[in-house]
Structures are given as structure tokens and as C-alpha cells.
Amino acid sequence: MTADEFLLRHAPRPLEPVDEGLLRTRATLATAMGDFAAVPDDALERPWPWRGEEADVRYGFYRCYELLEETRARVRPMLAAALTTEPPARPLAASATAARWELHGLLAGLSDADLDADPGNGEWTIRQTLGHIVGGQRAYGWFTAWWLEQRTLPPEQFPPSVPDELGDVLPDETLEGAGRLDEIRTRLDAILDDSAGALGGLGHDEMAAGARWSGVEVTVGFRLGRWSSHIREHTVQLHKTLAMIDRPRREVEYLVGLIGAAYGRLEEELYMWPADAAGVGEGIGLAVSAVDQVARDAMSVSEAAKRA
């Protein structure tokens, strides 16, 4: 069973797809981040031509970071009209996409070989942590949709937990973390987008519906708020794991992480709006143009880094 099949049956409305423009920016940014990640640290002070003058390769990274932040600042006022009718679930789902891109920024410099390095003392490998992130996001989507279906039950019939048989059909976290790093990252993207597409349009009454989390009575809105928190929680864990396996991050990898996080904040503004929301199309157009420029700069930086 895939996330699509379950959510299509149990979500309160059809899945909202990710805008094609955002899908384009993601693909373009992934290539740019790969170009940036390949730059060696000892090339950061080499000259980089910029606007007819000369900066250095290091500034090329920061310039792309600045461009993404500038674009976010331009996009925000465009959404003023849309904010008056914003579904209350959208900003929580959007926070999760920002968390996702911070994670992608951390992972961009890693290799498949890093996934299975043993941190010792029974700590999870990077692969195990990623499998848990993916599996956790799938479970948040599935189980939240299931809790929504229970909201019409009288209080005395409110379930104490999700039925065991529902958890039994979830893919094992070993499967969620299987394959190459790019495959795991693609799996996470698909599952988060499906979850947000199914639940990112929830209204106030749906967000207030009763649910449970770790046995505690909460609301559906609380469960949506956990998406971002859960991804960030285990992103912190991955930082700790890298230290345990004696795999220090290069300066370039930190810089790529800044770019990934900046893009995540930009996508957060534009993620999972209804298709007819005012200003969103124009904002996505700005994001596409900005990321296209980031890709051009990444190529230019990469070429400058190779010059002696």
C-alpha cells in the first residue's frame, strides 16, 4: 500500500498537487546544490567574476543565499490577499517543507557510503534515522487522516489508539530507508507532499478535531504541527551522528546547507496554496526566476573554483 492509496481513501478532500513551478525549482536547485557541493574548501578564496568585477568563490555561495532571501521578501507582500482566506493547516504543512529543505541541505554533501557508517553504542546509522524520518512522516499522514474520520463519534466511543491493523500495513522503516541517498530523499519528498496535499487544506473545525499522539489526547492540528518538529528533531540527531562517525562537515557543506534552508523558507511561503489563491502564481514565477539564477551562479562558481 502506498501513501497515495491510503490518503486518497481516507483524506477529507482530494490531494492538492505541488505546483509545477515549485517542482521545477526543486529540480533546478538540486542540480545547483550538487554543483556547489563539489567545490573544494581550498578553492573558496579563488576569484569569482560577478557583475563585471571580481568577488571570490565563497561569496558566490552567499550571493545565492542572499538572492533566495531577497526573493522571499518580495513574495510575502504578494500573498496579502491570499492570507485572508488561508486554510489554517497550510502554514503548518508549509513549516514542514522548510524543515525538509534544511534536511536536504545537510544531506547534499553526503555520500551513499556515509549512510551505513556505525556510530557505535547502539546509536542509529544515518540510514536508520532517514528511514525513521520517512516512516514517521508517512504515519503522520495516514494516522491523522484516520483520526479525522473518527471526529463524528460520541466521546464515549472515541478510540484509545489507532488500530493495530492500520500500523501493521505501514512499510517497515528498513524499507523506508532502503536504497541510495537520492532515492531516500525522493521518497521523503513524495510522502511529505502527499501528506500536505491531503491535509494542508484543513479548516478550523477539522484542525480542532480530537486525536491522539503517543497515547495523549491532542487535536488534529497538534499532529500537523509535529511534522516540522519531527523532521527537525532528527536533523539534529543526524548532526550528532556525523560527529560520532568522525565525519566533519566541510565549510562548503555548511554553505550548501544555508542555501537549502533559504530555499526552504521561500518555498514555505508558496507551498500548498489552493490553485486559485491570489498572488501565488506570480510569487512562484519569482521563485522560478531566482532559482534559475542560483543555478547559473552555481555553474559559474564551480568553473571559477577549478581555475588555478
C-alpha positions in Angstrom: 0.0 0.0 0.0 1.3 3.4 -0.9 0.6 6.7 0.8 -1.4 7.8 -2.3 -3.8 4.8 -2.0 -4.4 5.3 1.7 -4.8 9.0 1.7 -7.0 9.0 -1.4 -9.4 6.8 0.6 -9.2 8.5 3.9 -8.4 12.2 3.4 -11.3 14.6 3.7 -10.7 16.0 0.2 -8.7 15.2 -3.0 -4.9 15.6 -2.8 -3.7 19.0 -3.8 -0.7 18.6 -6.1 2.5 20.6 -5.7 2.6 23.4 -8.2 4.5 22.6 -11.3 6.6 25.7 -10.9 7.8 24.6 -7.5 8.6 21.1 -8.9 10.7 22.8 -11.5 12.6 25.0 -8.9 13.3 21.9 -6.8 14.9 20.0 -9.7 16.9 23.1 -10.7 18.0 23.7 -7.1 19.1 20.0 -6.7 21.4 20.4 -9.6 22.8 23.7 -8.3 23.4 22.2 -4.8 25.3 19.3 -6.4 27.5 21.8 -8.3 28.1 23.8 -5.1 28.8 20.7 -3.0 31.6 19.6 -5.4 33.6 22.8 -4.7 36.6 22.0 -2.6 37.2 24.1 0.5 40.6 25.2 -0.7 39.0 26.9 -3.7 36.8 29.3 -1.7 39.2 32.2 -1.9 39.7 31.9 -5.7 38.3 34.8 -7.8 34.7 34.7 -9.0 33.6 37.1 -11.7 30.5 39.0 -10.6 28.8 42.0 -12.2 31.9 42.9 -14.2 34.0 42.9 -11.1 35.7 40.3 -9.0 34.5 38.7 -5.8 35.6 35.3 -4.5 34.1 31.8 -4.8 32.9 31.9 -1.1 30.8 35.0 -1.8 29.2 33.1 -4.7 27.5 30.8 -2.2 26.4 33.8 0.0 25.2 35.6 -3.1 22.8 32.7 -3.9 21.7 32.7 -0.3 21.0 36.4 -0.4 19.1 36.1 -3.7 16.7 33.5 -2.2 16.1 35.6 0.9 15.5 38.7 -1.2 13.0 36.7 -3.3 11.2 35.6 -0.2 10.9 39.2 0.9 9.4 40.2 -2.5 7.0 37.3 -2.4 5.5 37.9 1.0 3.5 41.1 0.1 2.1 39.4 -3.0 0.3 36.9 -0.7 -1.5 39.6 1.4 -4.9 38.9 -0.2 -4.5 35.1 0.0 -3.7 35.3 3.7 -7.3 36.5 4.4 -8.6 33.1 3.4 -5.6 30.9 4.2 -6.6 27.4 5.4 -5.3 27.1 9.0 -3.5 23.9 8.2 -1.4 25.4 5.3 1.2 27.2 7.4 1.9 24.1 9.5 2.3 21.9 6.3 4.5 24.7 4.9 6.7 24.7 8.0 7.4 21.0 7.3 8.6 21.8 3.8 11.0 24.4 5.3 12.3 21.7 7.7 12.6 19.3 4.7 14.9 21.6 2.9 17.0 22.2 5.9 17.5 18.4 6.0 18.2 18.3 2.2 20.9 21.0 2.8 22.5 18.8 5.4 22.4 15.7 3.2 23.6 17.3 0.0 27.3 16.8 0.7 26.9 13.2 2.0 27.7 10.1 0.0 26.0 6.7 0.0 28.9 5.3 1.9 28.1 7.7 4.8 24.7 6.1 5.3 25.8 2.9 7.0 28.8 4.1 9.0 28.4 2.7 12.5 28.3 5.4 15.2 28.7 2.8 17.9 26.9 2.4 21.3 23.7 1.2 19.6 23.1 4.6 18.0 21.3 4.7 14.7 23.2 5.0 11.4 22.3 7.8 9.1 20.3 5.4 7.0 18.2 4.2 10.0 17.5 7.8 11.0 16.4 8.7 7.5 14.2 5.6 7.4 12.6 6.7 10.6 12.0 10.2 9.3 10.3 8.9 6.1 8.3 6.3 8.0 7.3 8.8 10.6 6.0 11.2 8.0 4.0 8.5 6.3 2.5 7.5 9.6 1.6 11.2 10.5 -0.3 11.5 7.2 -2.1 8.1 7.5 -3.0 8.3 11.1 -4.1 11.9 11.0 -6.4 11.1 8.1 -7.8 8.2 10.2 -8.3 10.4 13.3 -10.3 12.8 11.2 -12.7 10.1 10.2 -13.4 9.5 13.9 -14.5 13.1 14.7 -18.2 12.3 14.4 -18.1 9.6 17.1 -19.6 10.4 20.5 -17.0 11.0 23.3 -17.6 7.6 24.9 -16.7 5.9 21.7 -13.5 7.9 21.0 -10.8 5.3 20.2 -7.9 5.0 22.7 -5.4 4.5 19.9 -5.0 3.8 16.2 -6.0 0.2 15.4 -3.0 -2.2 15.3 -4.0 -3.5 11.9 -3.5 0.0 10.5 0.0 0.2 11.8 0.7 -3.3 10.6 0.3 -2.3 6.9 2.8 0.6 7.2 6.0 -0.1 5.4 8.8 -1.0 7.8 11.3 1.7 8.4 14.0 -0.6 7.0 12.2 -0.3 3.7 11.7 3.4 4.0 15.5 3.8 4.4 16.5 1.4 1.6 18.4 2.4 -1.5 20.7 5.2 -2.5 20.6 8.5 -0.7 18.9 10.2 -3.6 16.2 7.5 -3.6 15.5 8.0 0.1 15.3 11.8 -0.3 12.9 11.4 -3.2 10.8 9.1 -1.1 10.6 11.7 1.7 9.6 14.3 -0.8 6.8 12.2 -2.2 5.4 11.3 1.2 5.6 14.8 2.6 3.9 16.2 -0.5 1.2 13.6 -0.4 0.5 14.3 3.3 0.5 18.1 2.8 -1.7 17.7 -0.3 -4.2 15.7 1.6 -4.3 17.6 4.8 -2.8 21.1 4.2 -6.3 22.5 3.3 -7.9 21.5 6.6 -10.3 24.1 8.1 -10.7 25.3 11.7 -13.2 22.6 12.7 -11.1 19.8 11.2 -8.0 21.1 12.9 -9.8 21.1 16.3 -10.9 17.5 15.9 -9.8 15.1 18.6 -6.8 12.8 18.0 -4.1 11.1 20.0 -0.3 11.3 19.9 1.8 8.8 21.9 -1.4 8.0 23.9 -2.0 11.6 24.8 -5.3 13.4 23.8 -4.4 16.1 21.3 -6.0 17.7 18.2 -5.5 17.1 14.5 -3.8 20.5 14.4 -1.3 19.3 17.0 -0.4 16.3 14.9 0.1 18.6 11.8 2.4 20.7 13.9 4.5 17.7 14.7 5.5 17.2 11.1 8.1 20.0 11.1 9.2 19.3 14.6 9.8 15.6 13.9 11.9 16.4 10.8 14.0 19.0 12.7 14.3 16.7 15.8 16.0 14.0 13.7 18.0 16.6 11.6 19.6 17.5 14.9 20.2 13.8 15.5 22.0 13.5 12.1 24.3 16.3 13.1 25.2 14.4 16.2 25.7 11.1 14.2 28.1 12.8 11.8 30.3 13.7 14.8 30.0 10.2 16.2 31.3 8.7 12.9 34.1 11.2 12.7 32.7 12.7 9.5 33.2 16.5 10.0 31.4 18.8 7.6 33.4 20.9 5.2 32.8 24.7 5.0 31.3 24.2 1.6 28.8 21.8 3.1 27.7 24.3 5.7 27.3 26.9 2.9 25.2 24.5 0.8 23.1 24.0 3.9 22.5 27.7 4.2 21.3 27.7 0.6 19.0 24.8 1.1 17.5 26.4 4.2 17.0 29.7 2.4 15.1 28.0 -0.4 13.0 26.1 2.2 11.9 29.4 3.7 11.0 30.7 0.2 9.0 27.5 -0.6 7.3 27.8 2.8 5.7 31.0 1.6 4.3 29.3 -1.6 3.6 25.7 -0.6 0.2 24.1 -0.9 -1.9 27.1 -1.5 -5.2 26.5 -3.3 -4.7 26.8 -7.0 -6.7 30.0 -7.3 -5.1 31.8 -4.3 -4.3 35.4 -5.2 -0.7 36.3 -5.8 0.7 32.7 -5.6 1.2 32.2 -9.3 3.2 35.5 -9.5 5.2 34.5 -6.4 6.1 31.1 -7.9 7.2 32.8 -11.0 9.6 34.9 -9.0 10.9 31.8 -7.2 11.5 30.0 -10.6 13.5 33.0 -11.9 15.5 33.2 -8.7 16.4 29.6 -8.6 17.3 29.7 -12.3 19.8 32.4 -11.4 21.1 30.4 -8.5 21.8 27.5 -11.0 23.6 29.8 -13.3 25.7 31.2 -10.4 26.4 27.7 -9.2 27.8 26.8 -12.6 29.9 29.9 -12.6 31.2 29.3 -9.1 32.0 25.7 -10.0 34.0 26.8 -13.0 35.8 29.5 -11.0 36.7 27.0 -8.3 38.5 24.9 -10.9 40.8 27.7 -12.1 44.3 27.7 -10.6 
